[in-house]
């Protein structure tokens, strides 16, 4: 046997074993809110129930992943591990795709190092076992990446057809995946037009077919844009430089810093560990990408531009308050960027220098993943199982009600016949929708869909009134009238949201002018919703106690 082939095979086996081992550490963890939403959507009837849920409650996702998860759950069940295995398959499958893509445009040495980075990257490890669409869209982008290289090198129809199929599937899996499609079309078209005009015509025809197949996707996005425009969403904050830095540090750091789900502007604590685990590798990888893009190889330069433009487009849309500049939404960029950065490193630095840096970085990644998995759920502060366990500790059952303002449409851990009931008081998806009959009367609906929403909310706060009769009736019917005498209601607020547990008097002190509402509409709405819930509980319930446990604040009420 060829010694070199044996050694390469052994290295790849080691990479695979490490990749599987790291991901299995995280596979048996509680679902957090977004994952429970995946279950909730996927358990609906196929296809109409799933589509109805996406078009009414979850106005931001395309259906392909939920279709796939629907049938997966039918075959393998709905517990955490089987649902996570679906993501795991695609997460692990991305590693050989990284290797093959890197080897096609560079060398076996580059391919091994790039695959090693994909195997141990904390972001890719964590999201490889997430019950969401991100591992699948990452896999599809890598497929597209491979087929693009094949088409460039072979100029064959078969590769072009595969490229189109992969590119069509990407946006149907993740709404924001279209940024990759757009970037690829722009950059590769310019490259072909300048250097391969005959191939350019064939590629344009293929892209035309691709975008015809994406017409339903664009219709869905247009519908989402129309509906979400009406949602009660006020100033969500301007794009800041730190938001970009936040993505870069989590992409290329060997640890995960702060909240990996939304950009943060937490103070940067420049300790020794932070510097060598985050700052230094980020500098290396970004520098390598910039230097690599200066290559004389026009096709390779085009690949750099594709992913640069994808990132730039995410920043551009973030400027217009489109929530796209978040690590999970652009995670699909990371494996190709690993390939391109490793090429940039070995092209511009000595082999010894690169091997030392990458070895140290990979070691830090493995240490982080193996030592921090017990604290993984601290990052995902709203794991739903915590509330279920607390309800068991309080001996709550079918006669009782649980209210979770951010999770009541996805009661994954409350689905057996002995569980407390969880009614839909989800602030995030219900109160923000001005056309939700459970929250708003017709008069409120009209006002909340216009700029009069600020005046309406200001009036509701200052007059100390429940925002609508419908909300009052819905609450009384589903809580006050359903809970028997001496039984309980548990109000569960997670994490920093407990700061919204204020009295109406304190809220009035915070809101002195209508402009105060406009500046912080979401915050005011959440506080007002909680004030209303507590006021309606006070009608028929006796306050028992409040306490904190596992990053939750619990308020317990007993029926008089």
N, C-alpha and C positions, 0 to 999 in steps of 0.2 A: 504493500500500500504506500502511496505517495505520502511521505512524512509531512509535507506542507498541508496537504488536504486533510490528513488526520488531525493536525494541530488546529487548523481552521474549524473543523467539525467539533473538536473538543471545546474550543473557545465559545462557539455558538451554543453548545449544550450548557455550558456554564452560564452564559448570558440568559438563556431560557429558564434555567433552574432558579437563578436569582430573581428574575422578573416574576415568575410564578409565586415564589416564596414571599416576596414583598407584598404582592397583591392579595394573597390569601390571608395575610395578617389583618386586612381591613374588610374582608368579605362578610364576616358575621357581625355586622354592626346595625344599630337601629336605623330605620328610615328617617330622614328629615323631611321637612315639609314638601319640598319640590319632588322628592322621590315618591312620597305618598300621593302627590298629584298625578304622577306618572301612572301609578297603580289605579287611581280613581278614573282617569281617562281611559286607560287600556281595558278596564273591566266592563265598560259599556258595550253595548251591542255593536257588532261589526256590520257595515262601516258607519251606519247612520248615527248610532248613539255616540260613537267616538267623535265624529265630525260635529254633531250638535254641541257636545261638551266643549270642543275646541273653539267653536264659533260663538259661544255664549259666555262661558266661564273663563276659558284660558286663551284670551285673545293675543297670543304671541307665538304659537307653535304650529308647525306643519305636521301632517298625520303619520308619515311613514313609520317612525319609531313606535308610535302607539299601536299601529296595526300589527307590527311585528311582535311587540310585547303581549298583545291580546292573545295571539295564538301560542306564544311561548308559555304563558300562564296556563292555558288550557292543557298543554302537554305536560308541564313540569310543576304546576302549582303556584301559589301566590305568596309563599314565605320568602323571607329576605334573601337567603342564599340562592335559590333557583333564579329569582329575578336578577340578582347581581351577576350570576354566571353568564347571562346573555351579554351584558356589557363586558365582562371579563374576556369572553371569546374574541370580541372585536379589539379590546385593549391589547391583548397579547398578540393578536393577528397583525397589529400595526408594526410590531418590532421587525419581523422578517421583511415587511414592505419597506421599512426604513433601510434595511440592509441592501435589498435588491436595487432600490432607487439609487443609493449612494454608490454601489458598485458599478452601475451602468454609466454614471457620469464621472466616476473617479476611480479609486483603487479599492482592493479588498481591505487594506489597512484602514482607510477612511470609513469604509462600510462597517467594520467591526466597532470602531470607536463611536460612530453615530448610533448604531444599534444598542451599544452599551448605555449611552446617554438616555435613549428612549426607554430602556429597561428599568432604569433607577430614578428617573426624574420624579421628584415628589408629586408634582402636579399630575403627571401621567399615571403614576401609581394610584393616587386617590380617585381620579376620575375613571380609571379602568374598572372600578367596581361600583360606580354610581348608577342607580336605576334611572338613568337619563340618556339622552340621545348623543351626548358629547363623544363617547368612545367610538360610536358608529360613524359619525360625521368625520372624525379624525381618520378612521380607516378608509372611508370613501375618498377623502382628499388625497391620501397617500396612494390609493389606487389610481386616481386621476393623474397624480404626479408621475407614477410609473408608466402609465399609458401615454402620457405626453412625451416622455423620454423615448419610449418605443416608437412613437410616430415620427419623432424628429430623426431617429437613427435609421428607421426602416422605410419610412414614407409609405406605409401600407394601409389599405382600407380597413383591415381588421383592427389595427391599433386605434384608428380614428373612431370607429364605431364604439369600441370599448371606452374610449375617452368621453364620447358624448353620453353614453349610458351612465357612467360614473358621475359626470357633471350634472346630469338631470336629477339623479338621486340625492345629491348634496343639499340643494335648497328644500326638497321635500322632506328632508330629515331635520334640518335646522334653518329657520328663517334667515338668519344672518349669514348662512353659507353662501348666499348669492354674491357676497363681496369677493370671495375667491373666484367665482365664475367670471365676474366683471373684470377683475384684475388680470386673470389669465387671458381673457379675450383681448383686452387692450394691449397688454405687453407682448403677447405672442403674435398678434396680428401685425404690430409694428415691426417686429423682428422678421416675420415672413415677407412682409411687403418690401422690406429693404434688401433681403437676401435670397428669397425663394418665391418669386411671384407666382409661379405655376402652382406650387403647393398652397400658396395663400388663397387661391380661388377655391380649391378643394376644402380648405379649412373653413372658409366663410360659409360654404354650403352646409357643412356639418354643424356649425354654430347656429345657422338659421333653423335647422331642424331641432337643435337643442332648445332654442328659445320658443319655438312653436310648442314643443312638449311641456314647456314651463308656463304656458298661458294660464292654466288653472292655479299655479302657484302665485302668479302676479295678481290674479283676481282675488285670491285669498288675502294677500298682503294689502291690496287696496281696501278690501272690506275691513281688515284689522285697523288700518290707518284711519278710516272713516269712523269706526266705532270708538277706538281709543281716543280720538280727538275729542269726543264728547265726554269722556270720563273726567271725573273731578280730580284732575291732576294739575297742580299749580307749580310753582317754582321748585324744580327738583335740584337746583344747584348748577352753577356754571362748571364747564369743564376746566379743570386745573392741571397745571404741570405735574402735580403729584399723582394724578390719576394715571398718567402715562408711565411715570416711574413705578407706580404700584404694580402695573402689569409686567414691566420689564424685570423687576426684582423677584416676582413670583415665577416668571418664565425661566429665568436663568440663574436664580439663586439655588443653593443646595438645601435650603430650608424654605418653609412656607411662613410668611410673615403676616401677622394680623389676620384680617378677614380676607379669605381668598375669593369670596363671592362677589363682593362689591368693592369699588375703589375706596380707599381710606386715606386720610391725611394725618394718621397717627404720627407722633413724633418719632423720628429715626434715632435710635439709640446706637451710636457708633461705638459699640464694644469691639473687642478684639475678634470674638467669634462672629459677630455680624459682619465685620469687615472681610474676613477671609472666606466666610460662607456665602455672603450675598454680594457685597460691593465688588470684590476682586473678580469673581466669575462673571458678573454682569459686564464689567469693563472688558474682560477678555472676549466674551461672546459677541458683544455689540461691536467692538473693534474688529473682530474677525469678519463679521458680516459686512461692515463698511469696506474693509480692505479687499474681501473676496469679490465684492461687486465691481471692483476695478479690473477684473480679469480681462484678458484679450479674447477669451472664448465668448463669442457673441451669444450663443445659446445659453451657456451657463450664466452670463450676465443677465439674460432675460429671466431666468429662474429667480435670481436675486430680486429683480424688479417686481416680479409677480407678488412675492410675499411682502416686500416693502410696501407696495401699493395697497395690498389687502389691509395691512396695519394702518396705513395713512387714511384709508377710507373709513375704518372703524373710528379713528379720531375725528374725522370730518363729520360723521353722523352724530357722534357724541356732542359736537358743538351745537347741534339742533335738538338736544335733549332726547335723542334716540339711544336707549340703553344698550349699547353694543360694545363699549370699551370695558369689558369685564372678562377676566381670564377664561371662564368657562365658555363664553360665547365665541371666543377666537382661539380656543385651545387647539383647533385643527392646524393652526400655523406653526405650532411648536416643533413637531417632529421634522418637517421639512427645514425649519430654521436650524435645527441641530445638524442636519446634513450639511447645509450650506456654511454654517459657522465652523464645523470641523474642517471642511475644505479650505476655508479662509485661514484657519490656524496653521495647518500644515504647509500651506503655500507661502506663508509670510514669516513663520518661525521655524526654528530647528526641530527635528524630530524629537530630540531629547527634551527640549523645552515643552513641547506639546504633550508628550507622554506623561511628564511629571505633573503638569497642570491638570490634565484630564483624569489622571489616576487619583489625585488628591480630591478633585471635585466629585468623582464617582464615589469615593470612600465617604465623603461627607454626606452625600445623598443617601447612601445605604444606612449610615449611622442615624441620620434624621428619621428615615422611614421606620427603622426597627425600634428606635427608642421613643417615638412619639405617637405610635398607633393607639396606646391607651387613652391619649388625650385628643384623639381625632375629632370626636364629637363635640369637643369644646368649641371648635371652629364653626360647627353647625349647631348653633345654640338652640334651635327649636326642634330637636328630635322628639317625635310624638310619643314614643314609648314611655318617656319619663312621666307624662301625665297619666297614662294608663296604669303604671305601677303605683303612682300616688293615689289614684282612685281605688285601687285594690287595698292599699294600706288603710284607707278611710272606710273600707267595706261598702263602697258604692256599687249599686246594681241597676237593674232595669227600671226601677222606680225613680232613679235620679237622673240629673242632667249635667253635662259638662259643657261649658262655654269656653271656646278658644278663639279669640278674635282673628287669628291668622291661620287656622287650620281646620275649621269645621266643615269644609267641603271635601276633605280628604281624611276621614276618620279611620285610617288603616288599622290601628290597634283597638278599635272599638266596634268590630264587625261581628263578634259572636253574640249569641242570644242572651248571655248573662251580662253584657256590657251596659254601662250607662248610655243614654242617648246623647248624641251630639247634633244639635240643630245648626242650621246655616246662619251664623252671625259673623261670617268671615268679612272683616273690614276690607281686606285687600281686594277681594273680588266682588263684594256685594255693595258695600257702602259707597265705593268709588264709582259705581255704575248709576248714572242718573235715571236710568229707565228700569231700575229694579223695583218692582211693585212691593217687595217685602220691606223696603226702606223708605220709599218716597210716595206721597200722594201725587196726583196729576199736577197740581200747582207747583209742588216742590220739584217734580221732574222737569217741568218747563224751565224753572229758574236755575236748577243745578246744571242744566245743559248750556247755560249762557253765562256771561260775566256777572249776572245777578246772583250767581252762586255765593259770591263773597258776602253780599248783603244778606242773603238768606241764612248763611251760616252765622254771621254776626248777630242777626236778630235771634236766632235759635239759642245762641250762647247767652246773650244779655237778658233775654226774657225767661231763661231757664225752662224752655219747652222742649219736649221730645220733637225731633226734627219733623216727623210726620205721624199722622194717625195710623198709617199702614204699619210702620215699624212698631208702634205701640200694640196694635191688634195682633200682629204676627208674634211678638214676644209673649204677650199674655196667653195667647192660644197655645203656643208651643212650650212654654215654661211654666208660668203661673198655674195654668189650668191642668197641666199634665202631671205635675209632681204632687203626690199624695201628702197629706198632713204628716209631719215629723220627718219627711225625707229631705234630700239635700240637692243643692246646686253648687257645683265647684267652678269658680271662675279662675282660669289659668292664663297668666300673662308671662311670656318668656323674655328673658334677657333684659336688655335696656328698655324694652317696651313698657316695663313696669313703671318707668318714669312718667307714663301717661296716666297713671292712677291718681289723678288729682280730684279735688272737690270742685264743684261748679263755682264756688266762691273764688278759689284759687285760679280757675280758668278765666273768670271775669277780670281778675287783676292782671292776667297776662294779656288779655284782649281788651284794649281800651279804644281802639279805632278799627274801622272796617279794613284799613290798609294792613293792620296786623294779621288779619285773616288771610289776605292775599299773599303776604310774605311767607306764611307757613300754613297753607291750606290743609295739607295732609296731616300735619301735626295737630292742628286744631280739630280736624274731623275725628281723628282717632281719640283724642282726649274727650271730645263731646260724646262720641259713641259709647265710651266706657262710663261716662257720667250718666248717660241715659240708661244703660244696662243696670247699673247699680241702683239708680232711682226706681226703676221698675221692679227690681228684686226687693227693694225695701217695702213695697206695697204689701206683699204677702209672705215675705221671708224674714227670718231673724238672723242677723249677722252673728256668726259663731266665732270666727278667728281668721287671721291672715298670717302667713309665714312664707319663708323662702326655702327652697330646696332645689339643688341641681340646676341652678341658673333660672329657675322659675319662681314667680310669685303666685301664691295660691290664696284665694279668698273663698271661704266656706260659708254657705248660707243654709238655714234649715227652715222648712215650711212651717208656718205658725199653726 
